[in-house]
Amino acid sequence: MSVRTWKQLEPVLDYYSKNSNFHEIDGTQEIDQITKEIDAFINV
């Protein structure tokens, strides 16, 4: 991600990260691991 893109996203991320439903997931992981993390977060 470029610095310019990060600077544009930073206010949005700051806003949503204060929400109790916000959960950060590393999108560079294998899809199966991402799915497991999402499932665990939403209690599937």
N, C-alpha and C positions, 0 to 999 in steps of 0.2 A: 504494500500500500504506500502510495507516495505521501510525502509530508503534506502536500496541499490537500489531498483527499482526507488525511487524518484530521487536519485542522477544520475541515468542513464537517466532519462527523463528530468531533469531540463534544460540541454542545449537546448533540442528540444523545450520545452515549452517557454523558453526565446526567442528563434529565432522566433517562429511563433506568439508569443504574440505581437511582434512589427509590425506585418502585420495588416493593417487596416481591413482586412476581418476576423480577429480572433475574436471569440466570445466564452467566457467560459460559459458552462452550467453545472449546478449541476446534475450529473448523478444519484444521489441517490433519486431524485424525482420520483413521479408516471409517467408512460410513457405518459399519456395524457398531463401532465404539460410540460414534455420535448418536446413533439411534438409541443405544443403551442409556446414554446420559439423558437424552430427552425423555425417554420412558421413565427413568428414575425420577426426574424432576416433576413430571405430570402424574406420577404414581399409577402407571399403567401396569 
